[in-house]
Amino acid sequence: MKSIIRNFVAKMVAGRSDDGIMITLSDPRKVDFQAAMLEDLLMRNGIDPNAITSEAQLKMILSRISSMENQ
């Protein structure tokens, strides 16, 4: 699901302020761009972005890709 990837990227990019409140993005195009980059990374590693059903599954896939790159 592309919305799962986009929401995941939005959370990563938004960050948090000192009091723990999420900061809103000033440029949503940045989220769209980084979501497209993440989808490209998934496809280059043989994973269909539309097959991802949850954020937990996405995190697991990204950790596997990261560990493969480190080896």
N, C-alpha and C positions, 0 to 999 in steps of 0.2 A: 504494500500500500504506500503510495507516494505521500499521503498525509502523515503516516507514521514517521517517515524519513524527514519530512519538513518540520514536524513538531519536535523531533529529536534535535535537529539542527538549530531550531529556534531557541530551545532551552540552552544549548551549548553556547550560542552566540550572545544571548541576552545577559548572562552573568547575574550577579547579585550585588546589591549595594551593601554598605557596612551593616545595616540593620537586618539583612537577610531577605529583603523584599526584592523580587525580580525586577530588573530594569527593562523597560520597553525598548524596542528597537526603533531607531530613527529612520532606518532604511530597510524596508522589507525585501528589497531586491538582493541584499546581501544574503539573506536566508535562502532565497530562491537559487542564487548562484551556488552557494555551498551545498544545498540539497542536490543540485544537479551534479556537482563534483562527487558527492558521496554515491549517488546512483551510478555514475560512471565507474567509480572504484569497485562497486559491487559487481557490475557487469563484466569488468575486466578480470574479475576473479571467479567468473562463472556462476554468479548468483543473480537470480531474477528478482529485482527490487519489488515487483508486484506480488511475489510469493511471501514476503515478510508480513507476519500477522500481528506482531507486537513489538514494543520497544525493547523488551527483554531479549527477544530473539535477535533483533538488530544489534544490540550490545554484544551478544555472544558471537555473532558473525564477525563483527568488527574486531573483537579480541582475537579471534582465530586468524583473521587476515594480518593483524599486527604481529602475532607470534610467528606466522609464516615468514613475514618480511624480516623479522629479527634473526631468523635462522639463516 
